Amino acid sequence: MRILQVLWACLCSATFAYNTQYVDLMPKQGVMFDVAGTPGYVSLRFDVKGQDGFEKPVAKVINQKNGFECEIDRMILLFSGYNSQTKLFNQQWEVRVNWSPGADLSGCEVEVTHSALPWARAELYMNY
């Protein structure tokens, strides 16, 4: 019965994911991503390992350039587990960022923070 519950939880979390193509964020690092050819949104994925399994990360747009507009749509929890050896929660989150184009070489910067994740940034840009 326990195996069925785990299988059901895996299927449910995969069903509600926004996308299967992600831009992976790393702690204390920035990543650049050209949005040309994407459908008007980008899914950012990142991992959090911390002692508080109920704290939700915060995502915000910190900079927009040359008419490019970004908006944080939603944040969902893709995976959550507890490691009894390290006594830490392992979580994987997805942030969906909607964007609208601006001038050539326009873009925006999105930052994600959490008490267990100092910061992670993604710079979304459009290069025609």
Residue pairs with C-beta under 8 A, 6 or more apart in sequence:
13 77
13 78
13 79
16 76
17 43
17 76
17 78
17 94
18 41
18 43
18 74
18 76
18 94
18 96
19 41
19 43
19 94
19 96
21 43
22 43
22 44
22 45
22 94
23 31
23 33
23 42
23 43
23 44
23 45
23 122
24 31
24 44
24 45
24 46
25 31
25 44
25 45
25 46
25 112
25 120
25 121
25 122
26 46
26 120
27 117
27 118
27 119
27 120
28 118
28 119
28 120
29 120
29 121
30 120
30 121
30 122
30 123
31 121
31 122
31 123
32 122
32 123
32 125
33 42
33 122
33 123
33 124
33 125
34 125
34 126
34 127
35 42
35 99
35 124
35 125
35 126
36 126
36 127
36 128
40 98
40 99
40 100
41 73
41 96
41 97
41 98
41 99
42 96
42 97
42 99
42 122
42 124
43 94
43 95
43 96
43 97
44 59
44 94
44 95
44 96
44 97
44 110
44 112
44 122
45 78
45 92
45 93
45 94
45 95
46 57
46 92
46 93
46 95
46 112
46 117
46 120
47 90
47 91
47 92
47 93
48 57
48 89
48 90
48 91
48 92
48 93
48 114
48 116
48 117
49 86
49 88
49 89
49 90
49 91
49 116
50 88
50 89
50 91
50 114
50 115
50 116
50 117
51 87
51 88
51 89
51 116
52 89
52 115
52 116
53 80
53 82
53 89
53 91
55 114
55 115
55 116
56 75
57 75
57 93
57 95
57 112
57 113
57 114
57 117
58 112
58 113
58 114
59 72
59 75
59 95
59 97
59 110
59 111
59 112
60 72
60 110
60 111
61 70
61 71
61 72
61 97
61 108
61 109
61 110
62 109
62 110
62 111
62 121
63 108
63 109
64 70
64 107
64 108
64 109
65 102
65 105
65 106
65 107
65 108
66 102
66 103
66 104
66 105
66 106
66 107
67 101
67 102
67 103
67 106
68 99
68 100
68 101
68 102
68 103
68 106
68 107
68 108
68 124
68 125
68 126
69 99
69 100
69 102
69 108
70 97
70 98
70 99
70 108
70 110
70 124
71 97
71 98
71 99
72 95
72 96
72 97
72 110
73 96
73 97
73 98
74 95
74 96
75 93
75 94
75 95
75 96
76 93
76 94
76 96
77 91
77 92
77 93
78 92
78 93
78 94
79 90
79 91
79 92
80 89
80 90
80 91
80 92
81 89
81 90
81 91
82 88
82 89
82 90
83 89
83 90
93 112
95 110
95 112
97 110
97 122
97 124
99 108
99 124
101 126
102 126
104 126
104 127
104 128
105 125
105 126
105 127
106 125
106 126
107 123
107 124
107 125
107 126
108 123
108 124
109 121
109 122
109 123
109 124
110 121
110 122
110 123
110 124
111 119
111 120
111 121
112 119
112 120
112 121
113 119
113 120
